[in-house]
Amino acid sequence: MPNASRNAVSSRNVRPSLTEADAVDIWIARWLKIRRRDLIQRYECDPRRLYEIWQEERFAGSRAKALELFQARFPYLSDRIDPGAHVRHSKAPHPDQLPLFS
């Protein structure tokens, strides 16, 4: 019986999955230079969920909504941000560099 009560308590502490409103807030937080670690703690999510939002794999169009809201809330910061999508760079060596390692 103790396991049943433990499962009930832990299931109440589980945060529901991210919403589009969360995605908009995550974009704005990124432009405000909120640390990724702080976002992970705030939304209690896996870091991969943030990258899915920033690459617009989830919640497509959330960046445009966030940009519009950001410009309304922080018009004095609009020219100081890079509203572009997050781009991951491959860590694999470029094919032209492979002979350098032989």
N, C-alpha and C positions, 0 to 999 in steps of 0.2 A: 503493500500500500504506500510506503514512502516514495517509491518511484513515481506513482501516479500523481502525487501532489507536486513533486519536483517538475514533472513534465508540464503540469498545468501552470506553474509559476513561470517556467522558461518560455512557454508559448505566449504568455501575456507580454513579455518583454521584447518580442520579435517585432521589428518595425516593418510595416507593409512596404511593398516594392515602391520604387521611385515613381513619381507622377510627372506629368508635363510641367506642372508648376514648380516642382523640385528642379527639373532640368533647366528651366528659365533662371531660377535662383542660382543654380550651379554655374551657369554661364556668367551671370553678373558677378558672382563671387570670384570667378577666375579673372575677370577684368579688374576687379578691385584688389587683386593679388593676395587673396586668401589662400593660405597654404593648403596643398592637396591633403595633407594629413588631417588638418582641421575639418575639411569637407567630409572626409571619410568618417571621422568621429561624429560630426553633426548629423549625417544622414545614415550612419551605421550601415554602411554598404561596403562591398568589395571594391577596391580601386578600379577594377575593370569596368564597373558600371559608369564611373566618371568618364573614362575614355570612350565608352560607347556613346555617351551624350556628346562629348566634344568632337567625335568623328561623325556625329549625326546618324549613327546606326540605329539608335533608339531616339524617338521623339524628333523626327525630322521636322525642321522648321522652327525648332525651339530657339536656335541662335538668332534668327530674325526677330522673333518676338522679344527675346531678351535684349537685343540691341535697341529696339524701339523703346522698351521700358527703361533701359539704362540711360538713353539720351533724354528721356523725360525726367528721370530722377536726378541725374548727374550731368547736366548740360555742359558744365565747366570742365568735365573730364573726358568728354566725347572725343576730343582731338588727341588725347594722350593714350588711347588704347589701340590695340590691334584686334579688331573684331573678327579676324579670320578664324577659320576652323583649326582645330588642333591637328597637327601633322606629326605622325610618328615616322622617324627615320630608321631605315634598316641598319642593323649593326653588322651585317654581312659585308665583307670587303668588296670593293668594286672590282669587276672582272679584270680591269686594266692593271690593278695592283697585285694580282696574284703572282706574277713573275718576281716581284720584289721579295717574296717569302721563300723562294727556292734557293 
